[in-house]
């Protein structure tokens, strides 16, 4: 049975820049053969839970100030409307037509570069409590038995105000929060993670919560946590990837 995944998607330039995280996602995808992907991205925030029923979701370039080559990237993966409508019923989600934001298509373009795996996007209901987000993941867990890969796409740390050069070292205050999260995840300490905003330097690393919240969905959808990858980009972006088996 497939694990659920939490992916730190970092900068949109992850799609083109051959960093350790870029290379790891390429390698990881070569070992996975899902029938479909259900992804919750930090870049589709909503108050109510929504699901994209698009048959051919467009590639959304929801960023600015990057090279032209990034805007020319297209990821023409098909949707899976039947699965999406089923999720709308089961989760009481609002069905909408929507493409893939960069939190979805950037990592998926590395994992499945042939764009041959259908993708269904779920929104991130940011008004929900941490416990409700974990419960959402628990409702998605059964999909893993159908060979559907559940992904939460965000960032383990995400203070864009403090970004540095691509290869800058991680400051201590970023490492402190990343280490705390790793320790709590691998210990299975869900109670502490439900109160993650009280962790050391949490507010510094996440001025807003939407890039951490997909981790809670992925955690709810799976079992014990294992960190598959750790690297750092721009000093303050921990590119950790966790599998919940």
N, C-alpha and C positions, 0 to 999 in steps of 0.2 A: 504494500500500500504506500502511496506517495506521502511524504511529509507535507506539512504546510511550511511556508517560507516567509521570513521577514527579510526584505532586501533594502539596504541603504543605497538609494539611487544617486546621491550626490548631485553634482552639477550636470546639466544636460550634455556637456561635453564628454561625459562618460561614454556616449555613443561612438565617439571618434578617437578619443585619446587612450592609448594603450597603457593604461595604468594597471597595477596589480588587480584592482577590482574588476576592470574591464576584462582582463585575461581570465580571471576566475569565473566570471559569469559565462564566458564562452565555453570554458571547460565543463562547468556544471550542467549547462544545457545539453551538452552532448551525451550526458548520462541519464537524461530524463525523457520519457516518451509519454506525456500526458495526452489524454483524449481532448482536453480543453483546459483553459486557464480561467479562473475567477480571480480578479485582482481588485484590491481596495487601495487606491492611491491617495496620498496626501494632497494631491492637486485637483481632486474633485470633492470639494467640501460642500455640504448641504445641511439644512436643518432636518429634513425628513430623509429617510433612506430611499435612494433611487437606484435603478438598475438600467443599464443600457441594453435595449433590444435591437440595436442596429445590426443589420445583416452585413454591411460593409463599413465598419467604423473608420472614419477619416483619421489621419495622423494630425494631431493638434500640436502646433508649435507655440506653446503657451509660455514664451519667454522672449527676452529682447537682449540686444547687445552682444550677440554671439556671431561667429563667422557664417558667411553665406552657406557654406557646405552643410552646416547643421540644419538650416532651414530647408535645404533641398532633400534631407533625409525623409523617406517615406517608409511606413511599415504597414503594408496592406494585408495584415492578418484578417481573416474573416471573423464575423461575430458568430454567436450561437443563439439565435432568437428563441428557439424552443426552450433551451436551458434558462435563458434570461426570463422568459415569461413564467416559467415554473418557479424561479426564485422570487419573482414579484409576488406570486400567490403565497408562497410559503413564508416569506419574510414580511409580508404586507408592505412591500416596497413600491414606489411609483415607477412604472415603466416609461422610459424616455429614449429618444434617439440622441446618441452622443458618441463622439469619437474617442480616441485614446490619447490622453494627455501624456506629457513626457515622463511622469512618474510610472506610467505603464509601458509605453512603447520603447523607451530607452533601454531598460534592462531586458525586456522581452526580445528586442532586436539583436541583442548579444546572445541570449540563451537559445533562441529559435530563429536564426537569421533567414531561414527560408520562408518565414511568415506563414507556415502551414498548420499552425496550431490555433484553433478558434479561441477567441478571447471575449469574455464577458466582464464588463466593468461594473463594480458596485461603488456608490458614493461613500464618502466618509461622513457620517452624521455627527458633526462636531459638537452638537448640543447634548449628545448622549454622555452619560457618565462612563467612567472607566469600566465599571462592572457591566454596563450594558454593551460596551464594545467587545468585551470578552465573551459575553453571552451570544453576540452576533457570530463570533468565530465558532462557538460551540454548535450553533445551528448549521454552519457551513461544513462542519467536520465530516458529516456523512458523505459529502461529495468525494472525499478522498478514496472511499471504497468504490467509486465509479471511475477511478483513474482521472479525476479532475484535480489539477494543481491549484491550491488556494495560496495566494500571495498577498501579503501586506507590504506595500512599497512606501517607504518613508526615509528616515535617516536617524541613525542612533544618536547623533548630535547634529545641531543645525542652527548655529548662530551666524547668519550670513553677514552680520555687521562686522565680524572679526576675521573674515576670510583673508588668507595670506597667499603666498606663492604656492603653486601646485604641490611642490615637494617640501614645503615647510614642515618642521616637526610639530607634533601635537603638544600644545601647552598643558601644564599640569592640571588646570581646572577642567579641561575637556577630558583628560584621561581619568580623572577622579569620578566623573559621572559615568563614563563608559565602563570603568572597572566595577562600579557599584551595580550597574545594570547586568553585566556579565555574571557577577557573583549571585545576584538574586535569580536570574534566569536559570543558571545551571543548578542552583539549589532547589528549584521548583518553588520558590517563595512568592507565590502569587499574591498573597496578602500585602506584601511590601510593594509589589509592582502595581497593585490597584491604587496605591498612594504614591506613585512615582514622582509626583511633583514635590514631595518632601525629601527627595534624595539629595545628596550633596551636589550643589551647583546645578540643580535641575533647571532653574529659571534662567541661568546664564546660557545654558546649552540649548534651551528651547524657550525663547521669548514668547512663542505661541506653540500650542501643543500638537498641531496637526501632523507633524512629521514623526512624532513618537507614537501616536494613537494607532497607526496600522499594525504596530508590533503587538498590541493587545488583541487585535482581531486574529492575527496569525497564531498567537499563543493559545487563544481559545479554541482554534481549529485543530490543534495538534496535541502532542504529548510532551515528553521530556525535551528540553531544549539542548541543542548542540551548536556551538559556534563553528561554522564552516570556514569563515574568512574574517580576517581583521587587517585593515590597512587604513591609512589616513591620507586625505587629500585636502589641500588648501589649509592645512593646520588644524582646522576646527570641524572638518567633516569626517567623522569616524564611519568607515565604509563597511561596517560589520554586517555579516549575513548569518542568520540563524535558521536552522531547521528544527521543526517540532515534529518528532517522529511519532 
